[in-house]
Amino acid sequence: MASLKSLLSGFLLLAGAAQALKFDLEATSSHHSNQRRCIRNFVNKDTLVVVTATLDGYKGDGMNVNMHISDSHGNEYGKAKDIAGEQRIVFTSHHDAAFDVCFENYLTGSKYVENPRRHVELDIDIGADAKDWSAIQATEKLKPLETDLRRIEELVGEVVNEMDYLRAREQKLRDTNESTNNRVKWFGMATTFLLIALWGWQIMYLRAYFRSKHLI
């Protein structure tokens, strides 16, 4: 039992080893899309995602930070304006697609800012990592070991689903490649036959021309 607990603890520690992304967000004097700072991640359809951003500073410090989350299909998952401290957005994905968490920081002009930047710590939890396992354990009255096993089961399921998605995408790309190769092959054959027919027509035309001129 002790070895099983050690194995489970090691697996969960490895699964949760990712740390929050930390960066400084400089303020600008105007709104421009090319001045956004975006972090991209991929998520499968119907997957729970929790985005937690922790910023220093405070509202009214002369800077205004906005956060915007959307995916490559144009779905909007959240907009938060003038954020400071901890900001959390929870959503469920609509497609197998990449989503962007974008930040913009601009000066409001209300006061002088000596150091025009905000420090951001961004944490993105997806799938099993996004669930509150303490609440699940309390609600379903699970033992700690049962909770760990439940979490590992969901993590393994996510890995299997990801492998299935990659396998299906690989098959789709392979089919597309084979279809393209077939089209190129038939196009090459058609072009060859067309050139041969054109060559034969030119010979017949030139022969008829020379005969009409009594040259042959």
C-alpha positions in Angstrom: 0.0 0.0 0.0 2.9 2.4 0.8 4.5 1.7 -2.5 1.2 2.4 -4.3 0.8 5.7 -2.5 4.3 6.6 -3.4 3.6 5.8 -7.0 0.4 7.8 -7.1 2.1 10.8 -5.4 4.9 10.7 -7.9 2.5 10.5 -10.9 0.4 13.4 -9.6 3.5 15.4 -8.9 4.7 14.8 -12.4 1.3 15.7 -13.8 1.2 19.0 -11.9 4.8 19.9 -12.4 4.0 22.8 -14.8 4.5 26.2 -13.1 2.7 29.4 -13.8 4.0 31.5 -16.6 5.5 34.8 -15.4 6.1 37.9 -17.5 6.1 41.7 -17.4 3.4 43.5 -19.4 4.6 47.0 -20.5 2.0 49.8 -20.8 1.5 51.7 -24.0 -0.2 55.0 -24.7 -2.9 53.6 -27.1 -4.8 50.5 -28.1 -3.2 48.4 -30.8 -3.8 44.7 -31.5 -0.1 44.3 -32.3 0.8 45.4 -28.8 -1.1 42.6 -27.2 0.7 39.8 -25.3 -1.0 36.5 -26.1 -0.4 32.9 -24.9 -1.7 30.1 -27.0 -2.7 26.7 -25.8 -4.7 23.8 -27.4 -7.7 22.1 -25.9 -10.1 19.3 -26.9 -13.8 19.8 -27.3 -16.0 19.9 -24.2 -13.0 20.3 -21.9 -13.0 22.4 -18.7 -10.5 25.2 -18.7 -9.6 27.5 -15.7 -7.5 30.5 -16.5 -6.1 32.3 -13.5 -4.1 35.6 -13.9 -2.5 37.3 -10.9 -1.3 40.9 -11.4 0.5 43.3 -9.2 -0.5 46.9 -9.0 -4.0 48.2 -8.2 -6.9 49.9 -10.0 -6.3 53.6 -10.5 -2.5 53.4 -10.6 -2.5 55.0 -14.1 -2.6 51.7 -16.0 -5.5 49.7 -17.3 -5.0 45.9 -18.0 -7.6 44.0 -20.0 -7.7 40.2 -20.6 -9.4 38.5 -23.5 -9.8 34.8 -24.2 -10.9 33.4 -27.6 -10.3 30.4 -29.8 -9.3 30.0 -33.5 -13.0 29.4 -34.4 -13.9 32.9 -33.2 -15.6 31.8 -29.9 -15.3 34.3 -27.1 -14.7 32.8 -23.7 -14.2 35.8 -21.5 -13.3 39.5 -21.3 -12.1 41.2 -18.2 -11.3 44.9 -18.1 -9.2 46.9 -15.8 -8.0 43.9 -13.8 -5.7 43.8 -10.8 -4.9 41.2 -8.2 -6.3 37.7 -9.1 -8.7 37.3 -12.0 -10.2 33.9 -12.9 -12.1 32.8 -16.0 -13.7 29.4 -16.3 -15.1 28.0 -19.5 -15.8 24.8 -21.4 -14.3 24.6 -24.9 -16.6 24.3 -27.9 -14.2 22.8 -30.5 -10.9 21.0 -30.8 -9.0 24.1 -31.3 -6.2 26.4 -30.0 -7.3 29.3 -27.7 -5.5 32.5 -26.9 -5.2 34.3 -23.6 -4.4 37.9 -24.5 -3.4 40.9 -22.3 -3.1 44.5 -23.1 -1.9 47.3 -20.9 -2.3 50.9 -21.7 -1.8 54.2 -19.8 -4.9 56.0 -18.7 -3.2 59.4 -18.5 -4.8 60.0 -15.1 -1.5 60.1 -13.3 2.3 59.8 -13.9 3.6 56.3 -13.9 7.3 55.9 -13.1 7.5 52.2 -14.0 4.8 51.6 -16.6 4.5 47.8 -16.5 2.5 45.2 -14.6 3.9 41.8 -13.5 1.6 38.9 -14.6 1.5 35.3 -13.3 -0.7 33.2 -15.6 -1.8 29.7 -14.7 -3.9 27.6 -17.2 -5.5 24.4 -15.9 -7.1 22.1 -18.4 -9.2 19.0 -17.9 -8.6 17.0 -14.7 -6.2 19.7 -13.5 -9.0 22.3 -13.6 -11.3 20.4 -11.3 -11.5 21.1 -7.5 -10.6 17.7 -6.2 -11.0 18.7 -2.6 -14.6 19.7 -3.3 -15.2 16.4 -5.2 -13.7 14.4 -2.4 -15.9 16.1 0.2 -19.1 15.9 -2.0 -18.7 12.2 -2.9 -17.1 11.2 0.4 -14.0 9.7 -1.2 -10.9 8.6 0.6 -7.6 10.4 -0.3 -6.4 7.3 -2.2 -9.7 7.0 -4.1 -9.5 10.7 -5.0 -5.9 10.2 -6.3 -7.0 7.2 -8.4 -10.0 9.1 -9.8 -7.7 12.0 -10.8 -5.2 9.6 -12.4 -8.0 7.9 -14.3 -9.1 11.2 -15.8 -5.5 12.2 -16.6 -4.9 8.9 -18.4 -8.2 9.3 -20.2 -7.2 12.7 -21.4 -3.9 11.3 -22.7 -5.8 8.6 -24.5 -8.2 11.1 -26.1 -5.3 13.2 -27.1 -3.6 10.3 -28.8 -6.8 9.4 -30.5 -7.1 12.9 -31.8 -3.6 13.0 -33.1 -4.1 9.6 -34.7 -7.3 10.8 -36.5 -5.5 14.0 -37.6 -2.6 12.0 -38.9 -5.0 9.7 -40.8 -6.7 12.8 -42.3 -3.4 14.3 -43.3 -2.4 11.0 -44.9 -5.6 10.8 -46.8 -5.2 14.3 -48.0 -1.6 13.6 -49.1 -2.6 10.5 -51.0 -5.5 12.3 -52.6 -3.1 15.1 -53.7 -0.6 12.6 -55.0 -3.3 10.9 -57.1 -4.4 14.2 -58.5 -0.9 15.2 -59.4 -0.4 11.8 -61.0 -3.5 12.0 -63.2 -2.7 15.6 -64.0 0.8 14.6 -65.2 -0.6 11.7 -67.3 -3.3 14.0 -68.8 -0.6 16.6 -69.6 1.6 14.0 -71.2 -1.2 12.6 -73.4 -2.2 16.2 -74.4 1.4 17.0 -75.4 1.6 13.7 -77.5 -1.7 14.6 -79.2 -0.5 18.1 -79.9 2.8 16.7 -81.3 0.9 14.3 -83.6 -1.5 17.1 -84.7 1.5 19.3 -85.6 3.1 16.6 -87.7 -0.1 15.9 -89.6 -0.6 19.7 -90.1 2.9 20.2 -91.4 2.7 17.2 -93.7 -0.6 18.4 -95.2 0.9 21.9 -95.6 4.0 20.7 -97.4 1.9 18.4 -99.7 -0.3 21.3 -100.6 2.8 23.3 -101.6 4.1 20.2 -103.5 7.2 20.2 -101.4 6.9 16.5 -100.6 
